[in-house]
């Protein structure tokens, strides 16, 4: 940022222009034309504030600002559009429900949040539907993880190698019915 000090004649000219009712942009342009300076509108506003000038009141003869009416929604195209030799773009499939996967190799204890102990698995179950309670697996945690061994491997994927085997649990992923 370049620090400029305003010359006293520039400040008095700014006072004069603002007193005439000019906007700050017009006052900055008039200052630049008279003195060959390069003051911006914001520079004029800042100087006016520092010397205690009042902000000019908007002209009363201006029409009041009226908000625009909202635009009507666009009508659907009646002709199919062609894309690089295709008759029409492929229709998007209706929004499909996400596939729910669950861990079959373990029977969760379904412990509530209040009943969870320090070393219990915090893998959540439920809460998918409105008003459905969320419960947690509740089996002993795997190492320093907050999940039991099957849920740890379920969330991390097969690429994670650990120092010890996962344990006697068999983990299978299936689609929920």
DRENVO-676379 format. One line per 10 residues: number of its first residue (from 1); for each residue x negated, y, z of N, C-alpha, C. Coordinates in Angstrom, 3 decimals. Each point is the difference from the previous one (the first is absolute). Layout:
% DRENVO-676379
NUM = X Y Z X Y Z X Y Z | ... $
//
This chain:
% DRENVO-676379
1 = -0.844 -1.179 0.000 0.844 1.179 0.000 -0.884 1.235 0.000 | 0.333 0.929 -0.847 -0.783 1.221 -0.093 0.605 1.045 0.928 | -0.838 0.585 0.829 0.482 1.008 0.941 -0.194 1.371 -0.642 | 1.085 0.678 -0.162 -0.043 1.347 -0.569 0.546 0.977 1.024 | -0.623 1.147 0.091 0.561 1.044 0.843 0.655 1.016 -0.937 | 1.192 0.354 0.347 0.749 0.925 -0.837 -0.529 1.416 0.226 | -0.177 0.700 -1.069 -0.390 1.415 0.094 1.197 0.790 0.527 | -0.260 1.094 0.730 1.113 0.779 0.564 0.968 0.505 -1.068 | -0.522 0.356 -1.190 0.915 0.475 -1.045 0.872 -1.132 -0.544 | -0.509 -1.208 0.021 0.815 -1.144 -0.441 1.128 -0.252 0.998 $
11 = -0.323 0.105 1.291 1.013 -0.209 1.029 1.072 1.071 -0.058 | -0.401 1.238 -0.192 1.005 1.071 -0.084 0.851 -0.149 -1.249 | -0.580 -0.459 -1.116 0.781 -0.231 -1.209 0.988 -1.155 0.222 | -0.427 -1.040 0.718 0.903 -1.109 0.308 1.170 0.486 0.838 | -0.280 0.852 0.991 1.085 0.585 0.807 0.975 0.775 -0.877 | -0.544 0.763 -0.931 0.833 0.814 -0.897 0.889 -0.888 -0.875 | -0.580 -1.050 -0.579 0.771 -0.869 -0.890 1.095 -0.745 0.750 | -0.306 -0.459 1.220 0.998 -0.714 0.787 1.101 0.952 0.447 | -0.370 1.252 0.323 0.996 0.998 0.403 0.958 0.314 -1.150 | -0.471 -0.106 -1.249 0.860 0.234 -1.163 0.972 -1.157 -0.233 $
21 = -0.221 -1.111 0.701 0.893 -1.153 -0.160 -0.516 -1.034 -0.983 | -1.280 0.096 -0.363 -0.561 -0.974 -0.931 -0.201 -1.332 0.708 | 0.063 -1.068 -0.750 -0.307 -1.308 0.565 -1.507 -0.099 0.194 | -0.427 -0.996 0.757 -1.438 -0.153 0.227 -0.727 -0.360 -1.292 | 0.637 -0.773 -0.878 -0.617 -0.337 -1.275 -0.169 1.256 -0.851 | 1.034 0.834 -0.045 -0.072 1.240 -0.782 -1.010 0.965 0.618 | -0.052 0.059 1.324 -0.959 0.874 0.670 -1.429 -0.461 -0.279 | -0.247 -1.327 0.024 -1.334 -0.515 -0.305 -0.371 0.329 -1.444 | 0.949 -0.138 -0.927 -0.272 0.340 -1.402 -0.315 1.480 -0.160 | 0.746 0.862 0.710 -0.238 1.446 -0.079 -1.368 0.357 0.592 $
31 = -0.374 -0.665 1.110 -1.320 0.236 0.591 -1.105 -0.419 -0.977 | 0.167 -1.136 -0.620 -1.002 -0.488 -0.936 -0.123 0.911 -1.213 | 1.130 0.532 -0.465 -0.036 0.904 -1.154 -0.655 1.335 0.371 | 0.281 0.509 1.187 -0.535 1.304 0.401 -1.485 -0.060 0.343 | -0.419 -1.064 0.748 -1.373 -0.038 0.508 -0.894 -1.024 -0.702 | 0.533 -0.772 -0.918 -0.809 -0.996 -0.682 -0.410 -1.153 0.913 | 0.873 -0.351 0.935 -0.277 -1.090 0.940 0.710 -1.264 -0.466 | -0.080 -1.038 0.782 0.655 -1.268 -0.334 0.754 -0.522 1.216 | 0.805 0.852 0.631 0.779 -0.420 1.152 1.168 -0.880 -0.453 | 0.269 -1.047 0.746 1.149 -0.860 -0.292 1.193 0.446 0.841 $
41 = 1.139 -0.558 -0.310 1.204 0.282 0.768 -0.222 -0.397 1.458 | -0.623 -1.169 0.226 -0.242 -0.446 1.373 -0.987 0.903 0.731 | -0.964 0.547 -0.710 -0.931 0.937 0.631 0.740 1.256 0.448 | 0.936 0.455 -0.827 0.787 1.183 0.362 0.892 -0.289 1.199 | 0.592 -1.177 0.036 0.845 -0.380 1.138 -0.832 -0.062 1.276 | -1.180 -0.633 -0.078 -0.864 -0.109 1.171 -0.451 1.349 0.516 | -0.394 0.894 -0.919 -0.436 1.345 0.425 1.161 0.763 0.625 | 1.198 -0.126 -0.591 1.169 0.699 0.543 0.312 -0.498 1.410 | -0.127 -1.265 0.238 0.248 -0.534 1.340 -1.050 0.497 0.988 | -1.256 0.014 -0.441 -1.070 0.434 0.910 0.126 1.474 0.375 $
51 = 0.508 0.838 -0.894 0.136 1.425 0.337 1.378 0.329 0.538 | 0.872 -1.030 0.125 1.299 0.189 0.645 1.081 0.577 -0.888 | -0.101 -0.185 -1.312 1.068 0.465 -0.888 1.192 -0.932 0.095 | 1.179 0.573 -0.103 1.217 -0.804 0.006 0.178 -0.629 -1.373 | 0.601 -1.161 -0.008 0.271 -0.680 -1.262 1.122 0.751 -0.703 | -0.154 0.272 -1.308 1.055 0.734 -0.699 1.295 -0.801 -0.046 | 1.107 0.723 0.142 1.318 -0.614 -0.041 0.373 -0.214 -1.458 | 0.653 -1.102 -0.277 0.425 -0.276 -1.366 1.015 1.038 -0.441 | -0.013 0.271 -1.270 0.950 0.972 -0.558 1.421 -0.501 0.195 | 0.889 0.915 0.323 1.390 -0.359 0.224 0.750 -0.208 -1.313 $
61 = -0.539 0.555 -1.092 0.708 -0.117 -1.271 -0.241 -1.334 -0.693 | -0.856 -0.838 0.555 -0.227 -1.317 -0.582 1.202 -0.894 0.281 | 0.346 -0.851 -0.944 1.105 -0.930 0.282 -0.457 -1.030 1.031 | 0.915 -0.448 0.846 -0.387 -0.978 1.013 -0.392 -1.330 -0.662 | -0.874 -0.705 0.673 -0.419 -1.294 -0.517 1.120 -1.006 0.204 | 0.350 -0.694 -1.061 1.068 -0.994 0.051 -0.622 -1.357 -0.286 | 0.237 -0.977 0.850 -0.586 -1.322 -0.271 0.581 -0.599 -1.271 | -0.822 -0.749 -0.686 0.444 -0.643 -1.225 0.976 -1.120 0.311 | 0.902 -0.218 -0.936 0.928 -1.117 0.129 -0.759 -1.283 -0.310 | 0.320 -1.080 0.690 -0.706 -1.245 -0.291 0.293 -0.470 -1.417 $
71 = -1.009 -0.585 -0.620 0.160 -0.483 -1.365 0.838 -1.271 0.005 | 0.847 -0.162 -1.007 0.781 -1.232 -0.063 -0.914 -1.167 -0.336 | 0.350 -1.205 0.443 -0.855 -1.152 -0.311 -0.018 -0.254 -1.500 | -1.132 -0.486 -0.481 -0.131 -0.269 -1.418 0.842 -1.216 -0.361 | 0.619 0.106 -1.167 0.808 -1.113 -0.480 -0.917 -1.109 -0.505 | 0.465 -1.228 0.125 -0.796 -1.133 -0.471 -0.093 0.051 -1.515 | -1.106 -0.430 -0.520 -0.205 0.003 -1.443 0.947 -1.000 -0.641 | 0.611 0.422 -1.105 0.949 -0.887 -0.671 -0.702 -0.925 -0.976 | -1.103 0.435 -0.583 -0.735 -0.831 -0.941 -1.135 -0.687 0.736 | -0.266 -1.264 -0.328 -1.175 -0.632 0.602 -1.267 0.616 -0.568 $
81 = -0.952 0.271 0.840 -1.255 0.579 -0.451 -0.914 -1.096 -0.484 | -0.824 0.315 -0.972 -0.928 -0.990 -0.525 -1.398 0.321 0.480 | -0.705 -1.038 0.427 -1.353 0.145 0.488 -0.913 -0.879 -0.824 | -0.775 0.570 -0.861 -1.026 -0.704 -0.757 0.506 -1.300 -0.598 | 1.073 0.077 -0.756 0.502 -1.164 -0.706 1.022 -0.803 0.775 | 0.198 0.256 1.263 0.999 -0.727 0.774 1.362 0.639 -0.234 | 1.032 -0.786 0.113 1.348 0.529 -0.155 0.357 0.873 1.195 | -0.333 -0.452 1.177 0.296 0.758 1.220 -0.949 -0.485 1.086 | -0.256 0.849 0.990 -0.862 -0.466 1.088 0.700 -1.122 0.760 | -0.759 -0.922 0.558 0.632 -1.077 0.765 0.709 0.573 1.212 $
91 = 1.167 -0.534 0.258 0.773 0.484 1.144 -0.658 -0.447 1.291 | -0.001 0.894 0.946 -0.568 -0.341 1.301 0.947 -0.955 0.704 | -0.566 -1.010 0.589 0.828 -0.947 0.742 0.574 0.703 1.214 | 1.148 -0.473 0.427 0.576 0.596 1.196 -0.957 -0.223 1.155 | 0.078 0.872 0.937 -0.939 -0.064 1.120 0.128 -1.343 0.705 | -1.053 -0.781 -0.071 0.004 -1.325 0.606 -0.386 0.115 1.466 | 0.582 -0.861 0.785 -0.349 -0.041 1.413 -1.419 -0.529 0.128 | -0.812 0.549 0.895 -1.366 -0.509 0.156 0.028 -1.436 0.534 | -0.954 -0.778 -0.463 -0.100 -1.383 0.429 -0.544 -0.020 1.426 | 0.671 -0.694 0.862 -0.449 -0.097 1.379 -0.803 -1.274 0.160 $
101 = -1.195 0.125 0.489 -0.830 -1.158 0.285 -0.070 -0.165 1.505 | -0.047 -1.241 0.427 -0.120 -0.203 1.431 -0.986 -1.113 0.271 | -0.507 -0.042 1.193 -0.974 -0.992 0.414 0.764 -1.220 0.509 | -0.128 -1.128 -0.708 0.748 -1.188 0.372 -0.764 -0.837 1.012 | -1.323 0.117 0.042 -0.813 -0.866 0.832 0.076 0.271 1.480 | 0.765 0.942 0.451 0.044 0.325 1.427 1.428 0.369 0.382 | 0.400 -0.404 1.169 1.308 0.381 0.526 -0.206 1.169 0.964 | 0.431 1.199 -0.356 -0.222 1.140 0.893 0.824 -0.140 1.274 | -0.512 0.595 1.056 0.711 -0.002 1.281 1.081 1.071 0.041 | -0.057 0.969 -0.940 0.966 1.105 -0.093 0.109 0.765 1.314 $
111 = -1.109 0.564 0.415 -0.115 0.735 1.250 0.309 1.472 -0.263 | 0.722 0.637 0.894 0.282 1.425 -0.156 -1.246 0.810 0.351 | -0.011 1.249 -0.371 -1.152 0.865 0.242 -0.297 0.139 1.487 | 1.026 0.050 0.802 -0.171 0.167 1.440 -0.637 -1.240 0.625 | 0.292 -1.180 -0.562 -0.493 -1.250 0.571 -1.378 -0.396 -0.523 | -0.550 0.707 -0.979 -1.303 -0.363 -0.562 -1.100 0.168 1.032 | -0.854 -1.012 0.108 -1.168 0.083 0.878 -1.172 0.571 -0.788 | -1.109 0.240 0.679 -1.163 0.644 -0.615 -0.552 -0.807 -1.169 | -0.059 -1.315 0.122 -0.609 -0.838 -1.027 1.025 -0.746 -0.843 | 1.215 0.513 -0.129 1.020 -0.636 -0.835 -0.047 0.567 -1.417 $
121 = 0.350 -0.857 -0.971 0.029 0.400 -1.411 1.087 1.047 -0.215 | -0.355 1.060 -0.715 0.915 1.104 -0.230 0.562 0.012 -1.420 | 0.044 -1.152 -0.655 0.572 -0.084 -1.344 1.513 0.171 0.120 | 0.584 0.999 -0.707 1.423 0.301 0.197 0.921 -0.922 -0.806 | 1.156 -0.250 0.552 1.083 -0.714 -0.658 1.259 0.827 0.151 | 0.841 0.018 -1.038 1.286 0.688 0.062 -0.132 1.482 -0.263 | 1.078 0.712 0.262 0.043 1.439 -0.220 0.264 0.383 -1.437 | 0.287 -0.992 -0.865 0.229 0.296 -1.408 1.377 0.596 -0.243 | 0.961 -0.412 0.776 1.363 0.496 -0.167 0.286 1.049 1.066 | 0.957 0.846 -0.268 0.385 1.058 0.924 0.450 -0.599 1.322 $
131 = -0.610 0.416 1.082 0.382 -0.444 1.329 -0.615 -1.316 0.429 | -0.777 -0.658 -0.882 -0.624 -1.268 0.355 -1.214 0.262 0.893 | -0.119 -0.770 1.049 -1.098 0.191 0.950 -1.310 -0.495 -0.601 | -1.098 0.626 0.380 -1.323 -0.428 -0.424 -0.608 -0.800 1.145 | -0.438 -1.221 -0.327 -0.681 -0.839 0.978 -1.391 -0.324 -0.528 | -0.819 -0.633 0.819 -1.385 -0.263 -0.371 -0.310 -1.473 0.197 | -1.049 -0.470 -0.690 -0.390 -1.415 0.015 -0.252 -0.481 1.431 | -0.898 0.615 0.721 -0.221 -0.326 1.406 -0.998 -1.105 0.275 | -0.570 -0.661 -1.026 -1.020 -1.024 0.232 -1.321 0.662 0.386 | -0.968 -0.750 0.559 -1.279 0.591 0.404 -0.751 0.606 -1.196 $
141 = -0.661 1.128 0.243 -0.723 0.718 -1.059 -1.237 -0.748 -0.450 | -0.411 0.279 -1.219 -1.165 -0.612 -0.628 -1.177 0.954 0.142 | -0.986 -0.354 0.797 -1.182 0.832 0.176 0.364 1.393 0.503 | -0.562 1.023 -0.657 0.269 1.386 0.391 1.173 0.581 -0.783 | 0.702 -0.835 -0.770 1.129 0.457 -0.802 1.226 0.186 0.876 | 0.997 0.696 -0.509 1.259 0.128 0.721 1.017 -1.026 -0.497 | -0.462 -0.936 -0.883 0.856 -1.049 -0.528 -0.557 -1.365 0.387 | 0.873 -1.013 -0.010 -0.453 -1.378 0.169 -0.713 -0.415 -1.289 | -0.657 -1.173 -0.003 -0.804 -0.419 -1.152 0.811 -0.068 -1.297 | 1.197 -0.632 -0.026 0.735 -0.043 -1.266 0.406 1.387 -0.503 $
151 = 0.436 0.870 0.895 0.404 1.342 -0.431 -1.215 0.843 -0.377 | -1.123 -0.226 0.651 -1.232 0.691 -0.378 -0.353 -0.327 -1.441 | 0.021 -1.286 -0.356 -0.346 -0.408 -1.354 1.080 0.403 -0.999 | 1.241 0.046 0.438 1.080 0.444 -0.871 -0.178 1.463 -0.382 | -0.403 0.830 0.943 -0.146 1.433 -0.266 -1.319 0.353 -0.658 | -1.033 -0.780 0.198 -1.313 0.328 -0.550 -0.227 -0.599 -1.377 | 0.674 -1.081 -0.346 -0.217 -0.644 -1.283 -1.109 -1.026 0.103 | -0.214 -0.772 -1.061 -0.960 -1.101 0.062 -1.455 0.438 -0.072 | -0.294 1.261 -0.359 -1.379 0.427 -0.192 -0.746 0.209 1.313 | 0.693 0.100 1.123 -0.642 0.277 1.282 -0.520 -1.301 0.589 $
161 = -1.278 -0.041 0.277 -0.583 -1.174 0.644 -0.298 0.349 1.451 | 0.361 -0.898 0.890 -0.234 0.234 1.417 -1.020 -1.013 0.507 | -0.474 0.202 1.216 -1.005 -0.866 0.587 0.533 -1.358 0.408 | 1.271 -0.132 0.242 0.564 -1.271 0.420 1.215 -0.339 -0.863 | 0.385 -1.258 -0.058 1.148 -0.367 -0.838 1.292 0.586 0.561 | 1.020 0.038 -0.845 1.270 0.614 0.359 0.727 -0.763 1.083 | -0.235 -1.274 0.146 0.673 -0.760 1.036 0.897 -1.058 -0.603 | 0.809 -0.638 0.814 0.814 -1.113 -0.476 1.220 0.426 -0.808 | 0.244 1.294 -0.147 1.177 0.462 -0.712 -0.187 -0.156 -1.506 | 1.026 -0.400 -0.667 0.012 -0.055 -1.452 0.839 1.167 -0.478 $
171 = -0.533 0.770 -0.900 0.670 1.213 -0.431 0.460 -0.185 -1.431 | 1.289 0.159 -0.224 0.556 -0.072 -1.342 0.891 1.206 -0.224 | -0.084 0.585 -1.168 0.855 1.121 -0.338 1.114 -0.494 -0.915 | 1.226 0.323 0.329 1.143 -0.383 -0.827 0.904 1.195 -0.147 | 0.825 -0.022 -1.009 0.981 1.068 -0.153 1.114 -0.200 1.013 | 0.471 1.079 0.548 1.117 -0.105 0.930 1.273 -0.234 -0.796 | 0.861 -0.764 0.550 1.232 -0.346 -0.714 0.984 1.131 0.041 $
//
